[in-house]
Amino acid sequence: MDDVRLCHLGDLGHALDAQAASEIGTVDVLMIPVGGFYTIDAEAATAVMSALKPRLVIPMHFKTEKCGFPIATVDAFLTNKSGVKKLKTSEISVTRENAPPRN
């Protein structure tokens, strides 16, 4: 979209192997589940993120005060990650120019 490559992993419930990561290709913005139980957990999400090397990661499917599912909060995923910014909005604007550099 507008020259920004998005990857939404939905309810991914398994790690990606090297072939799947290769088929996905270059990712600028990665939307990845991190809560576990129904989807991959923080550890598996970190491994997927490392394989895809996106410029920006948006964690999703984690426990909040409005979520009654037996899943983890986002904190386990954010631990030991650099450049973390918690936003108080559900809207962001990402362009090729303003996206962070690829890790």
N, C-alpha and C positions, 0 to 999 in steps of 0.2 A: 504494500500500500504506500503510495507516494515515495517509492524507492526505499522503504524501510521494510525489512523482512521480519514478519511476525511469526511466532510459533506458539500456538495455544495447545497445551498437552491434555486438556480436558481432565477426565478422571483416570489418568494413567495409573495403573496398578502394578507395574513391573518396571524394572530397570531397562534401559535401552542397551542393546548390544552394539558393537562397533559398526555393523552393517546398517542398523536402523539410524544411528547417529549420522553416518555418512549419507544416507538417503535423504535425511532432513536437510543437510547442508548448512550453509552459513545462516546464522540467526542474529538479528539485531536485538529484537525484543522477545524474551522468553516468558511465557505465562505458565507457571509450573505448580502443580499441587504439592503441598508439603505436610499435610496434617496426619497422614498415616491412616490406618484401619481400612477405610474404603479406597484409599489411594496410596501412592508411595509416601514414605515418611521423610523426615528432614535429611537423614543420612543418604538415602537413595536419591533424593532430589538434588543434593549436593553433587553426587556422582554424575547425574544426568547433566546438570549445569556445567560441570567441569568438562564433560565430553563435548557439549555443544558450543561452549565458549561464547555466550551471547554478550552483547554490549550492555544490555539492561535486563534485569530479572524482576518479574512481578510475581511474588508468591501468592498462591490462592488455595482455597479449600482447607482452611485452618480454623481452629476454634476461636470464636469471638464471644462477647457477652450476649449476643443475639443468636448464637448457634448452640443448639442442644445436642448435637452429635458427639459421640465419644471419640473425638480426635484431638490432636495436639495443637497448641497455640503456635504462632509463627516464630516464637523466641528460639526454639531449638534450631530452626533453619538459619536464623540470623546470626547465631553465635559464631564468632571467629570470622565473620565476613567483613571485608573492608568496603568503604564507600556506601554504607547502608544509610538510607534516608527514609524515615517513616513520614508519609504524607497524610494530611488530614483531609484528603479529597479522593474521589474515585476517578478523577480526570487528570490525564497528563498529556503533554504535547511532546512528541518525539519526532525529530527529523534526523537525517543522516548527519547534519552539522552539529546538533546539540546533544546527541547520544554520547555517553561516556566511551572512552577507548575500549577496545576488546582486550580482555585479560589473557 
